[in-house]
Amino acid sequence: METPPPGQVVSPQNSSNEPERQDPQQQTPIQPESQDIQQPDSPAIEPAALAQYPQPELSQQPQPTEVSDENVISWTASEYIAHHKSASWFMSLSLAGAALAVATYFLTGGDIVSIIVVVFVVVVFGFYGARKPREQQYSISPDGITIGPKTYQFGQFKSFAIIDEDAFSSITFMPMQRFMPAISIYYDPQDEDAIVEILSAYLPMETRGHDPVERFMRKIRF
């Protein structure tokens, strides 16, 4: 080993060729790559803070409406009783119409308008006599009396009555208005008790028979 000349500062060196070791405590730690972390705009609400807000109760939720159909009855029936009309029936109608037209001619002094009215009435009478009744849907409920597409309010009638129609029966509603015609509906006899029970809650029931016009129609089997 060489002796350094005087006045020269000599630093100690590693005599061996091994690399110089560093103290692990003095090493610089590796920083993780920066990541963009999105912070919430508003701070989270602690569970204790939620207690100050009123919570909805089950009783505040809308409840479904219960609909009861114990006061509703519906059925399908013919709109009126159709009597069989033979050719002789229409022949009799034509003869009666001709006789009425002749009588009108002499009573009115040959008024053509009156004769035309008589002929028109006879033709319409024969047309409705040949017409077949339709099947109608009937319903009685708290909303009123429904016949087909039309509904009548109970306030439009003052009473109802059961009319005997031989093998069938009908219910006739007596109107409040003077010039409003009575309305009749037909039904299955086995439903009569249920129908009368519901109607009695809204209208009084009276006893009546056929009026003169109805008796005439029944006699000629219209």
Protein Blocks (a to p, Z undefined) as FASTA:
>chain_A
ZZddehiacddddfbfcdcdddfklpccdddddddddddfbdcddfklmmmpccddfklp
ccdddddfklgccddddfbdcddddfklmmmmmmmmmmmmmmmmmmnnopaklmmmmmmm
mmmmmmmmmpccddddddddfkbccehjbccdfklpgbdcdddehjaccdddddfbfklc
cddddddfklmmmmmmmmmmmbccddddddfklmmmmmnoZZ
